[in-house]
Amino acid sequence: MQPPRIPDDEEARLLELRSYGVLDTEQDPRFDDISELTRYVAGTEIGIVSLVDSNRQWFKSCVGAPLSQRQTPRDISFCGHTILQRQPLIINDTHEDDRFADNPLVVGVPHVRFYAGFPLISANGFTVGSLCAISRQPHHLSDQQIKALGRLALLTLQQLEYLRNSALLAASHHGTEVERLRSLASERLTSLERLISRDQLVQMLDLMFGMELASPFSLFRCYFRDYERVNSTLGGVVAEEYMNEAARRVLAAVPRVASVARFADAELVVLLPFTVEERDAQKVADRILAFVNHIYRCGNQALSMALSIGVAIHSLNYENSEAILADTSMAVRMARRSSASSVRFIDAESRVAARESYRLESEIREAVAAKEMEPFLQPIVDLTTGEPVGFEALARWHRHDGVVMPDTFIPLAMECGITGDLDLIIIEKALAALPLLALPVPQRQMLISLNLSGILLEDEEMRRRLLALIDENPCPPGWQVQVELVEDIFQDSTRAFSIFLDALVSRKVRIAIDDFGTGYSSLARLISLPIQAVKVDRAFVIKLDEGEDSSRTFLRTIFTMLADLGLEITAEGVETLKQREWLLANGADKAQGYLFAQPMPLSDAIAYLQNLDYRPRALSVEPGRIQALRRRRLRAAFRMPFLGGRRSSD
């Protein structure tokens, strides 16, 4: 058996753990709910919220294992190993792992055969424990299950932080031991002495290029994707502390020989000497992502620290600092086109692609200025009947060589910062088209669903222009406007954002979360905001054809949560009858996808409404049977009391 080693930051880690004030406290239904959901999502017998103390692991919650006491010795704990890393520790079969094969928890009660531990990393960067799924049989987790359990670990930390913040608030007028401990723990991460300036980095690069015997090195350009949103919504002071926290995490991730510079408002640059192999540079980049890319809490705000990293390696192939900095800029622009945190290395192919993107970027700016983009309309249908209940307006660009698809121009528009202007063009044209769309279906209840990008939502002037467009284009009888907001934007708890949502509601505009499940939603925000609908991302729907129980279990869990909140469910990307049947039987209300119709220009959308043959036939499932299936699925699915009561939609 291999006992877990003690982390280098153990003293500060223990101070952080004890600052929560939860050790040796009574059981809490909120944490039991999380443990129950953990084993449900993982498909295991046991779910645990474990906190690693100095000589023990103590269970704030343990569901599925009748333990005589709520702790085990640290030197035999699995979680003692989990807290040593930033990624989940997953052991599919303990009998095949030399570290654990003869562990007392494996050979004796509870006979651990499978273990998955997800680190609980505090807002100050310390790993205080883990969220565990345990089975007495060998087991395997899908990528979707791992992602879901990672989100549950974040929820666990959110509950711990809530308890700590409540205790600190209660004791704010008379210094307490909890507050002192938290202050001591925070001191370990406040030093930014190793951070250098942009000028210092450039001078260092110039010196290295000017040396007679040049040394190889790698240069990492780290762009923090949410900095602009933080700056515009929460202000410069919060944005500066956000970047300070980013710098602390990067400094903790890179080797001591590396230099880290604050290069621009949203950028840090890492210079790593003597690293010329791409695989070695990739390891450092992966470590940066692992250390940095988790939620940062600032007051009651949960802020994403997603980042894009561009890497250039100098193996005596660059002539000066300007050249390599230009290449890292090019590489990070390529990385930013991914929807998630990512790493890109510069090479000849990337340079060609970057030059092409610069040309395309210029054309996009001109096209937006000339309002050349057009809305294509994709039907949203009632899953039971297959009949249309509305359309989603999607951007298309008619260029001289044909229609350009959004996955080509939207990422570039985001880089240019013009997605807000693009949104307003599509919205203006879609609203203007409503009278024509209404002609074939007079008085019918229909939706026009409009996408709002983060840039539009964060710009007060653009929000005013959107409201003006809604006021200037009243809906025909029976029609209603719905706006789709990306999931992450709901972390914005500013008064201005709340006023904007209220202004939409006062105009009878429906509010929907788009691509649900791919971002970071606070459950409290889901309950408190005037949301009426959720659009489940197509990535989950595609999995239904693969026959994996894990993805179906995850979807059922999502549907149960949404049903508890009284939210309407629309499934995106439905392409097969099998997907439709499953969604219908498990509680989805509406859908859109190629099974029903592709996005189409206005003239085709009008013809679609005029011609019933365009519509798919209803499934040969009796309505009574559908409702029975839904009720049975929802009863069987796990209920989550901590979400609060069911709220009715407006």
Secondary structure, 3 states (H helix, E strand, C coil): CCCCCCCCCHHHHHHHHHHCCCCCCCCCHHHHHHHHHHHHHHCCCEEEEEEECCCEEEEEEEECCCCCCCEEEHHHCCHHHHCCCCCCEEECCHHHCCCCCCCHHHHCCCCCCEEEEEEEECCCCCEEEEEEEEECCCCCCCHHHHHHHHHHHHHHHHHHHHHHHHHHHHCCCCCCHHHHHHHHHHHCCCCCCCEEEHHHHHHHHHHHHHCCCCCCEEEEEEEECCHHHHHHHHCHHHHHHHHHHHHHHHHHHCCCCCEEEEEECCEEEEEEECCCCHHHHHHHHHHHHHHHCCCEEECCEEECCCEEEEEEEECCCCCCHHHHHHHHHHHHHHHCCCCCCEEEECCHHHHHHHHHHHHHHHHHHHHHHCCCEEEEEEEEEECCCCCEEEEEEEEEEEECCEEECHHHHHHHHHHHCCHHHHHHHHHHHHHHHHHHHHCCCCCCCEEEEEEECHHHHHCHHHHHHHHHHHHHCCCCCCEEEEEEEEHHHHHCCCHHHHHHHHHHHHCCCEEEEEEECCCCCCHHHHHHCCCCEEEECHHHHHHHHHCCHHHHHHHHHHHHHHHHCCCEEEECCCCCHHHHHHHHHCCCCEECCCCCCCCECHHHHHHHHHCHHHCCCCCCCCHHHHHHHHHHHHHHCCCCHHHCCCCCCC
